[in-house]
Amino acid sequence: MANPLGSTPGSVPLTPTIQVPQPTVANDRLLSRRDMVLLFARDTPLARATPQAQKAAQLWAQKTNSVVKTVASEATQAITQFDNFLYTLLPHAQDDIVLKGSVIIQKKILALDMGDLVADTGDDLAEVMGQHVTIQLVSTKLADSVTKRVAVSDEVPVLPWVATGDMLSPTNFRFSLDFKVSKDFGTPGAIIVKNRHVSEFLLVSFAVQMPDSRVINFPAGSWVYNTNFKGGRIFFSNDLYLPSATPDGLVFLRDQELQNLRGNGLGERSYQDRIYDYATYNDLGDADQDETLTRPVLGGSPDLPYPRRVRTGRVASTKDPKSESRGNVLTIFYIPRDERFDQVKFSDFAADAVRGGSHKLIPTLKTAAGYGNQEFLSFEDIKTLYVATDSSVTGALGNLKPQGAVGDQLDNLSNQNPLTFVHEYAFPSGSDTDHITYPLPAIITADDKAWCSDIEFARQMLAGLNPLVIQLLKEFPIKSKLDPIQFGDPLSAITSTHIGKSLEGLTIDQALANKRLFVQDYHDIFLPYINRINAQNLGCMYAPRTLLFLTSDNILTPLAIELTLPPPAAGGVKKSRVFTPTPPGSPKNWLWELAKAHVSSCDSSYHEVISHYLRTHACIEPFIIATNRQLSVLHPVHRVLVPHYKNTLDINGAARKALVNAGGIIEYYFTPGKYTMEMSSVVYKLDWRFDEQALPEDLIKRGMAVRDPTSKSGVKLVIADYPYAADGLEIWTALKEYMTDHVKIFYASDKMVQDDKELQTWWTEVRTVGHGDKKDSPGWPTLNSVESLAYTLTTIAWVASCHHAAVNFGQYAYGGYMPNKPSLTRKLIPDPGTADWDQLQKNPERFYLDSISNQSQATSVMATIEILSTHALDEEYLGQRLTPNWSNDPNVLAAFAKFSGKVNDIEDLIHSRNADKSLKNRSGLVQLPYELLLPTSTPGLTGKGVPNSVSI
């Protein structure tokens, strides 16, 4: 199956391009800056771009009546005529040649920059004043080998800039330029771009054609701000060099650009900065707003270690000097400008947010008007939140999938409605869209009762939203590692009496030996926090563990659930209760159902903050920072990693702003409340190792796989039908082979890896600064060989792409129906003889619904995970590169094409596995095929697709 966006390098551009006609210069030749300096001793560059036969399309949004544009255009024509006249008078060197350049830029989108409507006029005024955007070529050769002076061309202005305008949709403007250089100038390896305008623009790409018809490409994709007080922006061609192989003409610029990106670590960052530096998570609390929102700093201490984030340099909080001030509600946290969502994704994301909010509108209005008390009346009442099952929408998520099937996705992207926001809000799925009701979650689409079956409860530990916790049970009874003085008897309350008759005739020892017993164990993680969590008056929770058995049909079934409350004080007795399922055919056991709800809710909290945010978002950020600080864009490791970093810093900043912060969505709607992020720090301290983020090592650690040298992945699964692991190992193997192929192109020996100063500095900084709190922990590989480097790169790419996709894009499919994954549990399970026990016996469904999230809580979480589960229009999936000309190295392109082909094969394999009825864990009773690691997807809420990066 072919990837919908194409898997080969150099994909079709997704944005329409307008060719800007250029002023005419006599005889297709130009007057150089050097000539003008000699003649008039003036510094303003007056070299002009050559004429184009192609006539530009009308700019439907261009301000044609602009007086400034008219004046600027006439000024440009007058200067051009003056150039023509001077050209006839001046002598010209016969050994000069002209290199044809082409630059593509984008300007701001009016719909997204309504607060800056005068930007275009300001740029036109700059043009009138002779303040242009210019480009200067830099040769790979030195002009003087003794002085190390770099060979550069004259600055050539991008004209006529006044023919462009801020648009209502992303639009590329292409300009043609001529560069007059000497015959021995050599090959351009970099360009210097200067922006003398008031406003920034997006430099999409630049290319220059050599006399021998070679085209040197400079993929940029970077916003260029005013450079009047700087030396200009440096952009390199798409050639790749190890530091030791850098052409002489680029050595200084390579080092200079890295210094620019590192900054000096001082001051507050401003929005136009491009500086990457580190800071702790000292901006989660907001004591200045309310002292109850004070939170501990995560990172920088042995007690609460954490990965580093991008430094913003904001002033300290007045009431909590250890923390940074968060500013007001409209404050946007700094990240380097190029790390922000591109204009299409930003508009798309905003539309998703508004649409998600509109789904919550009716429940909110009902509550505000006094209709009801926010409680669901029944399970049927919950279903009224969703689009009707008998509507024309088929499947779980189709009503939020944008128009267009896979085959015409490129056409839709290239010809999208100019107002992307309006288009994506109004027409996500044509006539099937309902803006008021929520989309029907996949978990209840085919069968709205199967979600609560014991088999489905267990299956989701292998093929659900959080398949990274289940582990092989290696000893019985289960024993806690917590301090018994503080937390009581370490032995689990689950005994042979609870499980002995449910093992298909096996003894417990036999079941252990045959690897048939498994456990999902949150006991030691949650128990130290339970008393504090339950004292918040937000919810009530236990520290749970679930024991499971692998049947002869290769299906997991739960044997027992243990729910534990810690001693009220050290030296006391903990309270553990064990619940077991009733035999098939028995009446519903509501105590068992409540126990499962508590397990699912605890799993939901762990998933969101640890499996998801900590292990992907937070842990990847230091790699992004270090890569930009220490690895030049010319470095082959930088080039292979950067697709796996796209949009991550932006979404992480947004998460710190509204999701994981004090009083944010996670604290407000998940049972651990204000302790959620602190708990993730404890897990990072006790359980995170870099080497165990690699899928094979993670599976071995949990006992879910054993080493197998005969397997292409190096491991053999203990449960063969483990969808997350089975599909993941296929992709892991392909990724590892690709990274190995790529690395071997540039490193002919292990010694070359060891001698690469940029590489070694990068890895040292990742370990000692970015993850500095874990620098002395085991699990950090030494980059001393081609193999270790390839494995390290595979691990980083795996976490950013596959791990994140597996725990993110199914959030709505599984959690959109709240009873399946309640984020809150509001009541403990009652003891016999209590008032709550009597209520449970009298109306068990009512008690169950009162024990989990109410309507307001549920819909708030649903609106959030609907946004987080949605793919953008311009998503870049595994095996794809949407940046044209990202490399010109045939070996690099061949390695990537090989990888893309394997990704396509894996996609076909996953489809065939899902169609195999013997693999009962693939779809389960809910008939929801496991597609979270299916590599590609259409845009929208699809429950499938693996983007290259932590992109949402």
Buried (B, 14 or more C-beta within 10 A) or exposed (E): BEBBBBBBBBBEBBBBBBBBBBBBBBEEBBBBBBBBBEEEEEEBBBBBBBEBEEEBEEBEBBBEEBEBBEBBBEBBEEBBBEBBEBBEEEEEEEEBBBBBBBBBBBBBBBBBBEEBEEBBBBBBBBBBEBBBBBBBBBBBBBBEEEEEEBBBBBBBBBBBBBBBBBBBBBBBBBBBBBBBBBEEBBBBBBBBBBBBBBBBBBBBBBBBBBEEEEEBBBBBBBBBBBBEEEEBBBBBBBBBBBBEEBBBBBBBBBBEBBEBBBBEEEEEBEEEBBBBBBBBBBBBBBBBBEEEBBBBBBBBBEEBBBBBBBBBBBEEBEBBEBBBBBBEEEEEBBBBBBBBBBBBBBBBBBBBBBBBBBBBEBBBEBBEEEEBEBEBBEBEEBBBBBBEEEBEBEBBBBBBBBBBEBEEBBEBBEEBBBBBBBBBBEBBBEEBBBEEBBBBBBBBBBBBEBBBBBBBBBBBBBBBBBBBBBBBBEEBEBEBEBEEEBBBEBEBBBBEEBBEEBBEEBEBEEBBEEBBBBBBBBBBBBBBBBEBBBEBEBBBBBBBBBBBBBBEEBBBBBBBBBBBBBBEEEEEEBBBBBBBBEEEEEEEBBBBBBBBBBBBBBBBBBBBBBBBBBBBBBBBBBBBBBBBBBBBBBBBBBBBBBBBBBBBBBBBBBBBBEBBBBBBBBBBBBBBBBBBBBBBBBBBBEBBBBBBBBBBBBBBBBBBBBEEEEBEBBBBBBBEBBBBBBBBBBBBBBBBBBBBBBBBBBBEEBEBBBBBEBBBBBBBBBBEBBBBBBBEBEEBBEBEBBBBBBBBBBBBBBBBBBBBBBBBBBBBBBBBBBBBBBBBBBBBBBEEEEEBBEBBEEEBBBBBBBBBBBBBBBBBBBBBBBBBBBBBBBBBBBBBBBBBBBBBBEEBBEBBBBBBBBBBEBBEEBBEBBEEEEBBBBBBBBEBBBBBBBBBBBBBBBBBBBBBBBBB
